[in-house]
């Protein structure tokens, strides 16, 4: 499970890393996207720093839950930006799901906090006597 979690976690980390690098380097495509989304170009650097900082916090095992929470907020902003324009927002949603799935797979404490139990699949949801 640990290695599966690391692999799943690597996917949004790579996506966020390359997204942050685009904000730092500001190639013409990024400038065009910022204009399309209604964000001033001057926000590219601060958003890139924020994105990279949240990703770094997520990568450190002791702070990974905090990082996942911060990335959820960051990705929520991306979802809201795209939704405001009526555009598809599947990529930030998928990234958020992968952030939490990867963390769930690699963190046994989180798995204990959010248990998926087979008895719940057998129709005994909410029955304390079956525990």
N, C-alpha and C positions, 0 to 999 in steps of 0.2 A: 504493500500500500504506500509505503514511504516513497519509493521510486516512481510509482504512478502519480503521486501527488506532486513530486518535483517536476515531472514531465508536463503535467497539466498546468502547473504554476508557471512554467517557463514560457508558455504560449502568450498569456497576457503581458508578462514581463517584457518579452521581446517586442510585442506590439507597442507597449507604452514607451519603451526605450527608443525605438525608432521614431515614434511620434514626437517625443521630447527633442531628439536630435534635429528633426525637421523644424521645430520651433526655434532652436538655437541657430541653425544654419540659414533659415529663411530662404529656401529656393523659391523661384517665381510661383511654383505650384502652391506652396504654403501661403504665400501672400495673397494669391487669388482665392484660395479657400477661406482665409480669414475675412476677406472683403465680402465674399458670398454669404458667410455666416453672420455678418454684421459686427464682427469683432475688429476693433482697431489693431493695426499691426503692432503697435507698441506693447500690446499685451502678450505677444508671442513669447518673449523671453521670460516674464514672470510665470506664465502658464507652463512653460517648459521646465522651469526650476521646480515649480510645485509638483508637476507630474513625475519628475525624476526623484524628488524627495520622498513623495508618497510611495513610489515603487521601491526605493531603497529601504524604507521602513518595513515594507512588506517582505523584503528579502531576508531581513535579519530575523532569525528564529524567535528570539525573545520578544520582538515587537511586531511579529507578523500579523497578529489579530488587529492591532491598532492600524497597521498598514492596510489591511483589507477594509477596515472601516473608512479610512481616509480615501482609499481608491474608490470605494462605493460612492462616496460623496462627489469625488472628481468626475467619475463616469456618469453620475446622475446629472451633473451640469452639462456634459456632452449630450446626453439623451435629451435634456430639456432644450438645448440649442437646436438640435436637429428636429425635434418635434414641433418647435415654434415655427419652423419653416415648412412643415409638412413633409419632411424627408424621412427616409427609412433610418432607423437608429439601431439596427440589429447588431452592428459591430460593438458599440459600447455595452449593450446588454449582454452579448456573448462574452465579452471580456470580463464583465462583472461576475457572471456565472462561473467562468473559469477561475477567477481569483478565489472565490469561495470554495469551489469544488476542489481545487488544488490544495487549499489550506485544510479542508475537511479530510482529505486523504492523507496528508502528511502530519496532522496534529491529533494525537490520540485524546488529548484533553477536550478539544473541540468536538470530537466524535462522541465523547461521553455527554457533553452538553446538549448535543443535537442527535439523539439516538434514532436510528431507523431500526425498528424491531419487527421481527417476523410475525409476532402475535397480532400486531396492528393490521397486517395484511390479511389475517384470517378472520376478520370481522369482530375482534374483541377490543375495538377502540373505545377508550373511556371506561373500561371495566377494571376498577382497581383490584377486584378480587382475583383476577387472572395473573397478577404480577407476582 
